[in-house]
Amino acid sequence: MFGLPNQRGSCWVNAALQGLFSCPTLTDRYEEGTVDKANPYDVCLEAVYRNKGVHGLKEFYECIRTSYMPAGENIGDSHELIVHLCDKLPWLDEAFRFNIGDRIVCNNCQDAQMHTTTTIDLHLMPSRPGIPLLNAIQEYVQPQVIESWACEKCKEKKGCTKQVLFGTFPKVLMIWSTPIEYSSVIVVNNKKYYLFSVVCFTGGHWRTYARKMPPGSPWYVLDDQHVVAVDSRKFPLDSTMRVLLYFLHEN
């Protein structure tokens, strides 16, 4: 675990990187010395990791900077940066990406359709703040009745029932949500996931709580350059979470 300097509001960059730097997919790759030298994102990210932030951040800012991600110039969004890095780093995208689908059943003729897509995160919109994470996931996959919907088969506008279904499960499960009550271990469809990073946002400032795998390793709060161990009895770590990163337990 290491701190990163805040340069002109770069706390959001630091929080995203300090969360990812506890991800086994990333740490295993860079500890083995694997880097795609033809990919500037991989080169810059590996340099920051290898040099523990002492060198490489300026080049990383220049690599990722866009109009909506003003790295090194102003405050941005940690979640958007992680999404952007998945887009630019195929190996990271592979770890995060999973299949998901909408099953739509006509309320009149019962004709069923399945529309599938892929995504790199689970965007939860809980019915109320602070509900347990598994409850929020259950709400996400709960069948929903849509009144104004016309069936292509029977041509009737009697509505449908739509349900979100998981097709596959990722190695790294990223959950993006308003504050909810989270736990260090979750089981989804018999898949066990261990929490390794909690990215938090409070009033214009981002920070991260992270731990190394395997489970049982100590937690740290990483607030720019400040890295402090967290009392293992304190959980949940912070109620201002915005991004949760879980790693799949594979026997």
N, C-alpha and C positions, 0 to 999 in steps of 0.2 A: 504494500500500500504506500502510495506517495502523493504528496500535494502538488498542485499546479498553480502558478501565479495567475492572479486576476488582472488581465490587461484590458482596460477600458470596457468593463462590463462583460468579460468573457466567462463569467461564472457558469453560464448555460453550457458552454463548450466543456469546461472542466467537469461539470456534473455528469454529462453524457460519457465522456472518456473514462472518468473514474468508475462509472458503473460498468462500462464495457471491459475495463481492464481486470475485472474479476470474473469475466466470462471464460469458462474453460476452452471454448472454441477458439477464442483469440489468444489466450495465454499459451495454450499448447502449441499453436502455430508459431508464435513469435519466440517462444523458448526453444523451439527446434530450429530456429533460424530461417524459417520459411517466409519468403516475401517475394511478391511479383514485382520485379524491378521495372516492368513496363507499365505498371499501374501507379500513378503518383499518389493516389490515396493510400494504397498499401505501404508505399515507401515512407510517406510522411507519418502515418499512424504508427508504424513499427519503430520509427526513429524516436517518437515521443515516448513510447513504451520502453525502448531499450535504454534511453538516456534519462528515464524517470522525470521527464519534463524539463530537465535542465537545458536541453537543446531540442529543437524541432518544432516547437509550437508556432513560431512565426511562419515557417514554411507550411505548416498544417492550416493555419488561418488562411493563407493565400490560396491554398488548394480548395478549400471548401467554401470560400466566401461567395455569397450571392446577394441579390437585392433583399431577399427575405431571411437570409442567414448572415448578418453582418459581423462575422467572426473577427474579433480583435478591434471592433469599432463601436459596438453597441450590444444591448441585450437581445438575445433570440430565444429559441425554444429547444430544450434538450431533446424532446421527443422527435421533433422535426429533424434534428441532426442525426439521430440514430437511424431514422428512416432513410435519410439521404445517404448515409454510409452503407446501408444495406443495398441501396440502388447502385452504388459505385464499387462495392466489394462483393463479387460473386460468392465467395466462400462464406461471408457473413450472411448474405441473403439466403443461402441454402440452409443455414442453421436456424434462421428465424421463420422461413416461409412454410405455410401449411395450406391445405385445401379446406374450403368451407363452401357450403351450398345452401340455397333457399329451396325448400320443398313447398310447392304451392298446390293446394288441393281445392278444386272448384266446389263451392258449397251446394251447387245444384246437381251436377252430373258426377261429381267425385273424381273427375279426371285429374291425374297428378302429374306435375311437371317438376323437374329438378334443374335448377340453374346453379352451376358451380363456378367458383373462381378461386384465386389464391390471394393470400394476404400475409403480412408480416407481423400483424398485431391484432389484439382483441380489444376493440374499442367499446368499453362498457359505459352505459348511461343508466346508473342505478336509479330506482324510483325515489329514493331518499338518501341523503348523505349518511355515510357511516355504517351502511348495512354490511354484513359479512360478505367477503369476496365470493364464496361459493353461491350465496343467495343471488348476488349480482349476475353470476354466470348462468344460474338457473333462469333468471328473468330474461337473459339474452337469448336463450334457446327455447323459451316458452312459446307454444303456438299462439299466433296472433290472428284475430279475425279482421279482415279488411273488407269493409262494406262496399265501397265503390270500386268494383273490379269486374271486368267483362271476360268471360271464358271464350277462348278461341275455338274450342270444340263445340260446345252447345249454344254459343252465341248469347247466352243469358247473362244479364248483369246482376247476379245474385251474390256477388262477393266471393271471397276465398279465405282459406286458412293458410297462413304462411308460418313455417318453422325453420330456424337456422339449425343446420346439422354440420358436425365436424366430419371431414373426409379423412384427414390425416392429422398428425400431431407433430409439432416442431421439436427440435432439440432445445431451442431457447424460446420460451413463451413470454412475449412482451405484452403486458396488459396496460392499457392507457385509459385512465379514468379520473373522474372527480374523486375526492377522498372517500375511501371505503375502509372497512376493517379487514385487514389482510393477515395471513398467517405464514409461518416459515415453511410449511409443507402443504401442498394441495394435491388432491387426487381427482383427475378428470378422466372419465371413461377408463378407469383402472390404470391410468398413466400417472405415475407419481412425479411431482415436480418440487424441487427445492429452491427457495428464494435465495438469490445471491446479491441482489441490488435493489435499492429503493431510491428513486430519484424524486426529490421534493422541491416544491416551489412555494415561496412565501413572499408576497409583496415586492416583486421585482428581483428576487434573489433565488438562485438555484443551489442546491447542495445534494450530496448523495450519501447514503449508508450502504456499505458493501462488506462482503466477506468472501474469502476464497473457498472454493470447494476442496475437499469433501465437506458434507454437512458436519456441524459441530465446531467449525473454525470460528474464531472470535469476530464480532462485528466492529466496524469502525465508522465514524462519521468523517466524511471528507468534505470540508468546506474551503474550497480553493486550496491554499497552501497548508491549512490546518488539518491535521489528521489525529484523531483522538479515539482511543478504544472506548467501546460502549459497554456498559454493564450488561452482562448476559441475561440478567433477570428482567431487563427492560424490553418489553415487547407488547404491542407493536412499537416500532422504533420511532415513528413520527406520523402524526395525523395529517400532514400536509402533502402526502404522496401524490404524484401525478403519473409516474411510470413504475411498474413492477417488472423485474426480470427474474424469471424462473428457469432452472436447468433441469432437463429430463433425467430422471434416474433410470439407468439401464443396467440390468443384472448381468 
